[in-house]
Amino acid sequence: MQIKILGTGCPKCKFLEERVAKVAAENDIQIDLQKVTDINDIMSYGVMMTPGLVVDGEVKISGKIPSEKEILGWIQ
């Protein structure tokens, strides 16, 4: 499963990356976690507010940090 964190490196983006990694590890889910920091690449997903979360090519959320429960639902 490929997961991308869209963001330029702000604290919220880093927190989302940590939260996704934590949820995956706690639930023994293998993920390929990548950071996308280039603004043009971020905009190519239609995301105008960061952080953004993309799971297997589909934008799940942008502009806010999802709960651990929401993340788990998207990566199971």
N, C-alpha and C positions, 0 to 999 in steps of 0.2 A: 504494500500500500504506500503510495506516494503522497506525502503531505508537504505543503509549502506554506511558510509563514511569509506574508507580504508586509513589508515595512522597511523603513529607512534606518532602523536601529534605535528607535525611541524606547524608553522604559516599558511602555505597554507592549511593544512588539517582542521585546526580550522576555517579558513575563508570560506572554502567550506561548512562546517557544518552550519555555520551562514547563508550563502547565501541560502542554500536549505531550511532551516527553515523559512527564510524571504519570499521566493517565495511561499512556501506552505501556510503560514499565510496570506499573501496578497491576495491570490486567494482562500481562505477558502477550502483548500484541506487537508483532514485528512491523516497524514502519521505516520508511526512508524519509527522514525529515530534512527539508532544505529551506534555506532562507533566500528570499528574493528581495534585494535591496534597491535595484535599479528602478527609478520612477517610471520609465517607459514600459518596463516589463510588468510592473504593478498595474499600470493603467491598461495594459493589454487584456487584463482579466476583468476590466470594467469596474475596478475598485478605485474609489475616489477618496476614501477615508481608511486610514490604517489604524490598528493592524487588520490584516485580512487572513483568512484561513481557507486554503484550497485542499480538498481531499480528492485524489484521483482525478484532477482536472476540473472539479466542480467547486465553485466558490460557495462556502457554507455560511460565512459571516464576514462582515467588514465594519470597521468603525467602533467595535466594542470587543471586550474580552468575554468569551462564552464561559459558562460554568463547566466544571469537570464532568458533570452528568451529560451536558450537551455534547461535549467533545467525545465522550465514550460512545454515545449513540451514533455519532458520525463515523467512528473508526472501527466499530465492531463488525 
